[in-house]
């Protein structure tokens, strides 16, 4: 029986790479992987090819290239990367390209990696947080939520992710030492809990959705490995590093002023997650995530494997 082809966009990145590897490791052999990437000659692409993936060139700005990689595929993992360009208009256009191409190619099951549109709870007229780019509160969330409308519910599962613990490695969120050498972890959410997850587990959960198949179409599925407060994350890091780490809580307004690219976006995001904690956490069930991915890691487990990769400032 022919394998079902799953086209994975962003296959050399965190989410897409995790899904591609999970599909390739499936002992049932139900699926074949078509890995879409702009860099087919990269080390990551070569690694996937060595595991049996078909490597294809895909450009989210080019509908024709997306049509080619989706043609003949049973499923499609549709992903955009706002932080690569930080352009809301570009992300929305790319999401529409993914939706249009997957529909035109006859994809049976699309998995759209999305997030909430915060403007449904905090309209632009609400002054509790600044409006950004003239029409967003949290651009990297709102653009994805707005783009949900491009995807047909009859062929799409809407897949909501959580804070990557890899942000501690790659996104400058690792604990930093003060003048006395004490490590501080900044999370501007007070005592509110933040759903988080290992990037590899996002891919494994996405694989679990494809395994479930049509029963997930039209549904929103949110994933998380654990819900932790800043203090709880700091405590786990203290144990992992065998060195005290304290949670430094700052107001979102202060975080927005830190000055790095996207600080205002992230400041608004953390404020939203704190003020609408029950909504954000309610949309991301650890139990459901574990049902999709029995190998789901806790933060402590992830830290034990990755603590040496976290750059302590």
N, C-alpha and C positions, 0 to 999 in steps of 0.2 A: 504494500500500500504506500502511495506517495506521501512523503512528509509534507506537513503544512509549513509553508514559508512564512516566517515572521521577519518583516523588514524593521530594523532598529535604527532610527535616526539618532545621531549623537552617540554612535556605538563605541567611540573611543573615549567617551567621557565617563563621568561617575555613574549616573543613572543608567544610561544606555549600555555602558560596558558591563555593569553588574548584571543586567538582564541578558545580554548576549552570552556571557559566561554561564549563567544559570541554565539557559536554553541548551547550550552545547553540552553541559554536564548531565542533562536529563537522561537517565538510563533507558527510559521508554523509547527514546528516539522519535517521539511524535512530531517534533518540529525541526525545521532547518533554519539557519540564521543567515539572513542577508544583511550585512553590516554597512549602513550608510555613513559615509564620512567625507569631509572635504579634503582629508589628507590620507589617501589610500596607501601612501608609502611610509607612513609613520610607524614607529616601533609598536604602538598599541594595535594598529591595524594588522601588522604582520603577526603579532601574537594571536589575534583572533583567527587569522587565516590558518595558522599552524594548528589551531584546535578544530578546524573544519568549517569556519564561516566563509561565506562568499562575500568578498569585499567589493563594494560599489561606491562610485563617487556621487555624493548627494549635496546639493546646495539649497538651503532653505529659501533663498531669494529667487530660485529658478523653478517654477512650477513644472516645466518640461522635465527637468532632471528628477524631480520627485515622482512624476508619473512613471518614469522609467524604472525607478527602484521599487515602486509599489506594484507595478504590473505583475500579475500572476501570484501575488502574495495573499495568503489567507489573513494575516494580521499585520498591524503596523503600530509601532511604538512611536508616538508623535511628541517631540520634545523641542522646546526653544530654550535659548540661553541668554536671558536678559543681560547678565553681567558681562557678557562678551563685548557688548556695544553700548548698553545703557540707553537705548533709544526706544521709548514706548511705541512709537509709530512703526518702527522696524519689527519689533516683536509681534505686534498685532498683525502686520502684513505677513510675517512668516507663519504664524498660526493659521491664518486663512489659507495660505498656500498648502500647508499640510492637510487641512480639512478638504480643500477642493481636490487635491491630487489623490488622496486616499479614496474619496467618493468616486471620482472619475475612473479610477483603476479597479473599482469593484471590491475593495478590501471588505472582508466580512466583519472583522473585529479590530477596531482601532482603540488603542489605549492612549488617551490624551493626558499628559502630565500637566496638571493645572493647579491653581490655588484659588482662594476666595477673593472676590471683589469686595474690598473693604468699604467701598462707597455705599453698599447696601445698609451698613450700620452707621457709617460716618459720612453723611453727604458733604458735598463740597462747601456748603454753607456753614458746616459745623467748624467752629474755630478752635476746637480742642487740640488740633494738630494742623500744621500748615498744608495748604494745597500745593502740589508740586507739578511742574510742567503744565500748569494752567487747568488741568482736569483730572488729576489723580491725588489720592491720599497716600497710597503705598504703590508706586508705579509697578514694581516687579511682581506684585500680587494682582493688582487691579487689571493689568493688561491680560493676564492669563484668564482671570475670571470673566472678563468681558469677552474673551475669545471662545468661551464655551459655546456661545451661540452659533459659531461656525460649524460645529460638529453635530451630525445627526445622532439623536439619542438611540435610534434603532440599530446603529452599528458601532456605538462608542461607549466605552467605560471611562468615567472621569476619575482620574487617579490623583489624589492629593498627597503630597509629600510633607516632610517635617524638616526642622533644622538639622542640617548635616553636622554630625560630630566632627567630620573632616574640616569644618570651618576653623577648628582649633589649629589645624595644620596649615591650611592654604589661604585663609581669609583674614589673617591678622587678629584672630580672636583668642589666641593663646594667653595664658596668664603672663603678666609682666611684673618685673621686680621694681619696687620703689627704691628710694635712696638707701634704705636700711637693708635692702635685699629681700624683703618680704614680698611674696608673690600675690598679686591681686588679679582676680577674674572679674571683668566688667560684664554685667548683664543688667540692663536697665528695666527690670520687671518686678522689683520689690520681692515679695514672697510668693509671687505667682509662679506656676509651674509651666515649663516649656517642653512640649513634645519634641523629642529628638530621635535620630536614627542614624545608623551606620549606612554610608552610601551603598555599600555592597548589598545590604539588606533591602534597600529600595528595589534594586534589580531583582532580588529573589522574590519579593512580594509581587512585583509586576509579573514575574513568571507564574506565580500562583494564580493570578487573575486570568492569564491566558489558559492555564490548565482548567480552570472552572468553566471558561467558555461563555456561551450565550446567556447564561443565567445572570451575568454581571452587566449586560448591556443596558444602557440608560441609567446606571447607578453611579453614585459617588462613593468611592472607597478611599479612605484616608489611612495612612500608615505611620506608625511610630514604634520605636523600640522601648521607650520609657518616657515618662513625664516627670521632669525634675525641676526644682527651683534652682536659682543661682547658688544658694547656700549648699544645697545637696550636691550640685555638680562640683563645687569647690571642695567639699568634703571627700568626694570620690577621687578627685585629683590629688588631694593631700595624701590619701592612702597609696595611690599609684606612684606618685613621685617620691614618697617618703620624705615629704617636705611640706610645711604648712602653706595652704592656699586659702585666701580669704575672698569672699564674694564682695566686690565693690559695686554697690547699687548707686546709680546716678539717675537723676531725672531724665526722661527722654529728651527734654529741651537741651540739656547739657550734651547728651550723646549726639544730637543733631548738629551741634557746633564743633564736633571734633575735627572736622575739616577734610577728612579723607573722602575720595569719590564715593558717593552713595550714602554718606553718613546721614543725610536728612531722610532718605528713603528708609534706611534701617532703623533710625530713631522712631519714625512713625510706625514701622512694622512692630517693633518691640512694644510700643505703647498700645497698639491695637491688640496684640496678643495678651497683654496684661489686663486691659480693660474689658476685653471680651474673652476672658480665659475659658469660661464654660463652653462657649461656642467653638473656639479653636480646639480645645482638648476633646470636646464631644465629637468633633468630626474626625478624630484620629484615635482609633481604638487599638490598644496594645494587644488585646486578646484576638481581635480580628486579624491583626498583622501576623500574630504567631500562627493562626490557623492557615494563613496563606504561606507562611515561611516558618516551619518548625525550628529552623536554625537561628531565629531572631536573637540578636545580641542585646544584652543590657549595656548601659554606659560603662559599668565597671569592667565587663568582659572586653568591650571595645578598647578601653584604656589599657588593659593588660597587654593587648596585642600591638598597640600603636603609640604608647607613651614616649618611646624613643624618637618618634617622628615629630612630636610636638615641640616647636621652638620656644623654649622658655626665655622670655626677654629679661 
